[in-house]
Amino acid sequence: MRAIGLMSGTSLDGIDAALIETDGERQVMPIAFRGEPWSDAARAELAEATRMALTFERPRASPPIVAASDLVTRAHVFAVRKLIAEAGLTPADIDVIGFHGQTIAHRPDRGWTWQIGDGAQMANACAIVTVSDFRSADVAAGGQGAPLLPVYHAALAADLAGPVAVLNLGGVANVTWIGDGRVIAFDTGPANGLIDDWVGQATGARFDAEGALAATGRVDESVLGAMLDHPFFAEPGPKSLDRGDFTIQPARGLSAGDGAATLTAFTAAGVAIAIDQLPQRPVRLLVAGGGRHNPTLLAMIAARTGLTPEPTDTLGWNGDALEAEGFAYMAVRTLRGLPISFPGTTGVPSAMPGGVVHRPG
């Protein structure tokens, strides 16, 4: 099947849209990819919806969140149309869209997760079968609802000598361990999220480009130690985080450079703890997501894990497209009735499918 996958991460940098051809199992052929950055106004609207959602005990409609959901859907429809046109195809050439939506709150401890964006509206606007709401069924079954990409990581890494680990550095970091016929995965802690928040408040920039600000600072070990004392790090996987579970508050009072260095070290230390929690030490650490562009972060990960982080691009995998490709792949699996989450990845009792299918009306 030809499938388009869509992903807008919690770092709020933009929409990733990827077109692949896949059988939802071992066969995967990337065809096209484009990134669509959020405008400053859109980013502010989504950030406010996220802030509001985190104050709710359960998901419920409110005018700002309804408006943000409509924004998410319209922007993703635009991205789909652009991607199809750039690939020289028509909507009739696409079998399915995997529409993740925008996570505004993730509370598996309370039995819910919340991704905004209207799958039915997407299906009708694009005239393409659309799969959305990939996480809710998993959470309802007692799983964490995240991470979901491990099934795609395992397909890509099937022919690699193992065990290998795939580390995704988005707003939150997660690791997938593939070896001995098993797939183990869990969130490791914040990735770029806290660093972005710090840099935004300290300098007005959206992110620490190439880790330049962190490279000027020194890690405050007392602040780092206090942050690592959080019970999340001692918990065994499967486990997952909300973007707002950690804040930059402990670093308040540090200089701009020292705060950036300390929060970057926090991400690296979380990865190192996670590596020690894996069933066996990986022989390779493959890194995807925006964080792979941060050499300061990669150097800290190398120092703390004793492994050399390898950007997935060195294997021919597009590290920017990987998540979007993964939701295209999972959309095909959903249509074929194949599972997308597993006891070793999200903690569900047994392997299970997920996603809600919307057909154009």
N, C-alpha and C positions, 0 to 999 in steps of 0.2 A: 504494500500500500504506500501511496504518497501521503505523508502526514506533515502538518505544520504544528510545531510546538511553540508556546508562548510563555515567557517568564518575566515577571517584574519583581525583583528581589526587595528585601527589607532595607537595603542600602539606598533605595529610591533614586538610583542613577538613571534608570530608563527601562525600556522594554526590549527584550531579546526575542527575535522571531527566527526560527530555524525550520528549514524544509529538508526532510530526509525521506528515503525510501527504505522500508523495513518490513519484515514479517513479524515483528514483535518478539523475536527470539534471537538467533545468532546473526541474521543478515541485517546489516545497517550500512546505508550509503548516504552520507551527507550530500545535499545538492546545493543549498543556498542558505545565506544567513544575513540578517541586517540588525543593527541596533538603532533604537529610536530613543534619544535622550528625553527625559522629562524636562519641561520648562520649569523655571524657578517657581512660577505660580502654581503649576500642577504639583510640584514637589511639596510646596507649603500646604496645599489642600489635602494631599494624602497624609502628610505628617500630622495634621490636625485631626483627620479621621482616625488615625492610629492612636493618637493621644486620648481621644474620646473613647474609643473602643476599649482601651485598657482600664477604663473606670467602670465598665459594665460587668455585672455578675453573669449575664447571659447576652448573647447577640440580640439586638433589637434595633428596629429601624429608627433613625433620627435624620432630620433633613440634611445635615452636613455629610453623613455617611451615605445616604441615598444619592446625593449629588456626586460624591467621590466615586461611588460604584458606577454611575453613568459615565463619568470621566474615564475611568479605567476601561470600560467596555468600548467606548468610542475610539479611544487611542489605540486599543488593540485591534479593532476592526481596520483602522487606517494602516497599521503595521502589516496586517495580513494582506491587504490589497496591494501595498507597495512591494512586499516580498514576492507575491505571485506575478506581478507585472515584471519585476526585475528578473525573475527566472524564466520569462518568456512563456508563461503558462496562463491558463484560465481557471476560474473556480471549479469547472467541471473536471479538471485534471487532478484535483485534490480530493482524497478520500475522507480525511478527517482532520479536525483541528483539536489539539490538546491545549485547553485554555486554563492555565493555573489561576489567574487572577492575582489580586494583591492581598497579601496577608496583612491584616490590621490588628489581629490578636491571635495568639496561639496558647490555649489553656487546656492541654490534655488532662492536667490535674483536676480541672473542674468539669471535664467531659465534653469540651467543645474546642473548635478551632474555626477561624473566621477568615475566609478569603472573599473579597468583594469583586464584582464583575458578573455580568449576566450571561450565562452560557446560552440560553434560549435566544436572547437578542443577538448574540454573536452568530449563531447558526442561521438565523433569518437574514441578518444583514449581509452575510457572506455567501449564503446559499450552500453551506457545507455542513455536514454532520459535525457536531462539536461535543467534546467531552470536557466537563468541568467538575469542580468540587471533588478533587482527587483525595482529599484528606479526611473528610467527615466520617465516612464509613469505618475507616481504620480506628479513629478515636472512639466512635460509638461501640466498637468491638473490644475496647480496652487497650488499644494501641496508642502510641505517641503521635501518630499522624505525620511523623518525620523521623529521619530523612527518607524520602521516597526515591531519590536518584540511584541508590545502590543497585537496583535491578538493571539499570542501564549501564552503570559502571561495570558490573559483572559481565555484561554482554561484550563491551568493548575490550575488557581485559582477559577474555576467555583464553586467548592463545599466549598470554605472557607467562613466563616462568614466575612462580610465586613462592611464598605469599607476597602480594603487593597491597599497598594502601593508596587509595585515592582520597586526597584531601581537598575539599571545596572551601575556598575562602571568600564567602560573600559577606552579608551583614553579620551572619552567624556562621561559624565553622562547623563542618561535619566531616567525618572520616568513614570510609568504606574499606573493610579488610576482606580480601578475596584469597582464599587458599583452602586446600584440602576438601574441595567441593562445598565449602561453606562460604556464606556471605554474612559478615557482622558489621553493623554500622550504628553510629550514634553522633549526636552533636558533641563537640569538644569544648565549646565556649564561644564567646564573642570572636568575631574575625575583624572585619573592617568597621563594624558599626560604631564602637566606642571611639575608635581612632578618628573616624569621620566627624563624630559629634564634637570631640575635643578640638580638632583643627578648625571646624566651623566656628566655634565660639572664640577660639584664640586668635584666629587670623582672618576669618571670613571666607576661607577657601572651602571647597566642597570635600576635598580629601587631601591626604598627605602624598602629593605627587612623588612617586619613586622613593617614598620614605625619607624625603630630604629633611623635614623638620625633626623627625625622630632621630635621625643621624647626628643632629647637632646637640642632642640632649644626653643625659645620664639617667639610667634606671634608678628610681627610688625603691630600694629593696624592701623598706618597711611598708610602703604603700602596696607594693606588689604582693608581699606576703599576706597582708590583710585581705586583699582581694581574692587571693587563692584559698583563703580559709573558708570560702563559701562551700556549703555542703554538696553542691552540685558536682564538684570535682571528685569527691570520694564515692559518689554513687556509681554502681556498675551500669553499663548499658543494657538494653536500649534506654536512651534518655534524650530529651529534646528541650529546646529553649525558645522563649519568646524574645524578640528583639529588645524588649524593654526590661528583661529580667536583671540586667546589670546596667549601671549608670557610670558616668564619669565623676560622680561626687567624691569618691575617695582620693582622686588626684587633684582636687581643688587646692589652690595655694602653690602648686608647682609652676615653674616657668613653662612657657609654651613648649620648648624643646624637651624639657624633662618629663612633662606630662605626656607628650607624644611618645617618647621613648618608653615610658613606664607602661602605657596602655598597649603599645606594640609588643612589649615583652610579655604582657598579660595574655595576649592572643597566643604567642609562641609557647608560653608555659602550659596553657590549656592543651595545646596540641601534644606537647611532650608527655603530659599526664595520660592523655588518651592513648598514645602509642604504647605506654607501659600497661594499659588495660586490655590490649588486644590479645587474642589467643596465642599469637606467636609474632615475633618481631618481623616486620616486613623487610624484604630485600630491596624494595624500591618504594619511594614516596612520591607519587605523582600529584601535582598541584594544579587545580583548576580554579576559576573564579577571578574576580578583580584583584584579590590579594597577591596573585602570582606576579603582578607587575611591580610589587613593592620589594626591592632588593634588601632593604633594612629588615623587613619582616622575615623574608626567606633566610637571611643570615642568622637571625635570632632563632628561628626554627631549627636550622642546621646545628647551631651550637647547643641547643637544649635537647635535641633528639639523637644527635650523632648520625643522622641520615642526611643525604643530599637531596633537597627538594628539587624535583624535575618538573618544570612546566609541562602540562599534558601536550602542548604544541609540539614538543620534541618527538612525540609518537605519531604526529599527524592529526591529533585530536584538537579541535578548536576550543581552547579553554574558555573563551567568551560565550560560545554557543552551547556548551555541554548541557546546561540545565534546560534550555529550551528544547534541544534535541531529545532530552530525556522525557519531557512531557509529550512530545510527538510520539515517541516510542511507547510510552505508557498508554496513550490514547488508542493505539493499535491493539495493544494487549487487552484493553478494556473491551473493544469491539469483538475480540476473539475469545473473551471470557477467561483470560489468563490472569494470574495474580500479579499485583504490583507491590504488595507489602507482605512481610514475612516475620516470623517470630524473632529472628536474629537481627532485623533491621528496625522495626517499630515496636516489637513486643506484642503483636497480636497473637492470640492463641494458636492460630494456624494460618497458612498462606491464604490470602484472600484478594479478590479483585477490588477495584475501587473506581470512582468516577461516576458521574451522571451523564447519560447520553441524551443529547438534544438534536432532533432532526428538524430541518427547515420546514416551516409551516406553509 
